[in-house]
Amino acid sequence: MRTSEKGRAIIKHFEGFRSHAYRCSANVPTIGYGTTIIGGKPVVMGMTISQQRAEELLTEDLIKFEKVVTNSVKVPLTQNMFDALVSFVYNVGEHNFKSSTLLKKLNGLEYVETSDEFERWVYANKRKIRGLVIRRRKEKELFCE
């Protein structure tokens, strides 16, 4: 399964485009549409990028996170569920997803309980982040569509 245009649009909306490297709410150097690694190397402060290159990196990042979802989820998914999960993993990372209660509940066929887990992932550096609250609400809505 691949991320749909709807899923891609949600990720782009919440990540936003930045042509200059910045520190995200978790204090990680980031550029473009939330890219943190380019060519196997971490983004460094001072880097700049074009919007076209950011789109290319987004596509590369999506392939990586789609594989994480595909390889980790052992139950049937709708396109909307898949898109919501890719957006989630894009933001929280592979390790956090693989060790999450969200994934455990999903693989236990607990779809409703899984959707409730999105709302737990709204903190960065122990601070509740308004943008993450909104993003998780949108991911949950998409997952449940």
C-alpha positions as CSV (number, residue, x, y, z in Angstrom):
1,M,0.0,0.0,0.0
2,R,1.2,3.5,-0.7
3,T,0.3,6.8,0.9
4,S,-2.6,8.5,-0.9
5,E,-2.6,12.2,-2.0
6,K,-4.9,12.8,1.0
7,G,-2.4,11.3,3.4
8,R,0.5,13.2,1.8
9,A,-1.5,16.4,2.1
10,I,-2.0,15.9,5.8
11,I,1.7,15.3,6.4
12,K,2.6,18.3,4.3
13,H,0.1,20.5,6.2
14,F,1.3,19.5,9.7
15,E,5.0,19.4,8.9
16,G,4.9,22.6,6.9
17,F,7.6,23.6,4.4
18,R,10.8,25.2,5.7
19,S,13.6,26.0,3.3
20,H,16.1,26.5,6.1
21,A,17.0,24.0,8.7
22,Y,15.3,24.5,12.1
23,R,14.9,22.7,15.4
24,C,11.6,20.9,15.7
25,S,9.7,20.7,19.0
26,A,11.8,17.7,19.9
27,N,14.9,19.8,19.3
28,V,16.0,17.8,16.2
29,P,17.4,19.6,13.2
30,T,14.8,19.4,10.4
31,I,14.2,20.8,6.9
32,G,11.7,20.7,4.1
33,Y,8.6,18.8,5.1
34,G,10.0,17.3,8.3
35,T,13.1,15.6,6.9
36,T,15.7,14.9,9.5
37,I,18.1,12.6,7.4
38,I,19.4,13.3,3.9
39,G,21.5,10.7,2.2
40,G,22.1,8.8,5.4
41,K,23.3,11.9,7.2
42,P,21.4,14.1,9.7
43,V,20.2,17.5,8.8
44,V,22.5,20.2,10.2
45,M,21.6,23.8,11.1
46,G,22.5,26.2,8.3
47,M,21.3,23.9,5.5
48,T,18.9,25.2,2.9
49,I,16.7,23.4,0.4
50,S,14.4,24.2,-2.5
51,Q,10.7,23.3,-2.4
52,Q,11.2,20.9,-5.3
53,R,14.0,19.0,-3.4
54,A,11.8,19.0,-0.3
55,E,9.1,17.2,-2.3
56,E,11.6,14.7,-3.5
57,L,12.8,14.1,0.1
58,L,9.2,13.8,1.3
59,T,8.6,11.0,-1.3
60,E,11.8,9.2,-0.1
61,D,10.8,9.6,3.5
62,L,7.3,8.3,2.8
63,I,8.6,5.1,1.2
64,K,10.7,4.5,4.4
65,F,7.7,5.0,6.7
66,E,5.3,3.1,4.5
67,K,7.6,0.1,4.9
68,V,7.6,0.5,8.6
69,V,3.8,0.4,8.7
70,T,3.6,-2.4,6.2
71,N,6.1,-4.5,8.0
72,S,4.8,-3.8,11.5
73,V,1.0,-4.1,11.0
74,K,-0.3,-7.6,10.8
75,V,-4.0,-6.8,10.4
76,P,-6.1,-5.5,7.5
77,L,-6.1,-1.7,7.0
78,T,-8.2,0.7,4.9
79,Q,-6.4,3.3,2.9
80,N,-7.4,5.9,5.5
81,M,-6.0,3.8,8.3
82,F,-2.8,3.3,6.4
83,D,-2.5,7.1,5.7
84,A,-3.1,8.0,9.3
85,L,-0.5,5.5,10.5
86,V,2.1,6.7,8.0
87,S,1.5,10.3,9.2
88,F,1.9,9.1,12.8
89,V,5.1,7.2,12.1
90,Y,6.5,10.1,10.1
91,N,6.2,12.2,13.2
92,V,7.0,9.9,16.1
93,G,9.6,7.7,14.4
94,E,10.0,4.0,13.7
95,H,11.2,3.0,17.2
96,N,8.4,4.8,19.0
97,F,5.8,3.2,16.7
98,K,7.2,-0.3,17.0
99,S,7.2,-0.2,20.8
100,S,3.8,1.6,21.1
101,T,0.7,0.4,22.7
102,L,-1.1,1.8,19.6
103,L,0.6,-0.9,17.5
104,K,0.0,-3.6,20.0
105,K,-3.7,-2.8,20.1
106,L,-3.9,-2.5,16.4
107,N,-2.3,-5.9,15.8
108,G,-4.7,-7.3,18.4
109,L,-7.6,-6.2,16.2
110,E,-8.7,-3.5,18.7
111,Y,-9.4,-0.8,16.1
112,V,-11.5,1.4,18.4
113,E,-8.9,1.2,21.2
114,T,-6.2,1.9,18.6
115,S,-7.8,5.1,17.6
116,D,-7.9,6.3,21.2
117,E,-4.1,5.8,21.4
118,F,-3.4,8.6,19.0
119,E,-4.3,11.2,21.6
120,R,-1.6,10.0,24.0
121,W,1.2,11.1,21.6
122,V,1.0,14.9,22.1
123,Y,4.1,15.6,24.1
124,A,7.6,16.7,23.1
125,N,10.3,17.0,25.8
126,K,7.5,16.3,28.4
127,R,5.5,19.3,27.2
128,K,2.0,19.1,25.7
129,I,2.3,20.6,22.2
130,R,-0.9,22.2,20.8
131,G,0.2,21.4,17.2
132,L,0.5,17.7,18.1
133,V,-2.9,17.7,19.8
134,I,-4.4,19.0,16.5
135,R,-2.4,16.6,14.4
136,R,-3.3,13.6,16.4
137,R,-7.0,14.5,16.3
138,K,-6.8,14.7,12.5
139,E,-4.9,11.4,12.3
140,K,-7.5,9.8,14.6
141,E,-10.4,11.1,12.4
142,L,-8.7,9.8,9.3
143,F,-8.0,6.4,10.9
144,C,-11.7,6.1,11.8
145,E,-13.1,7.3,8.4
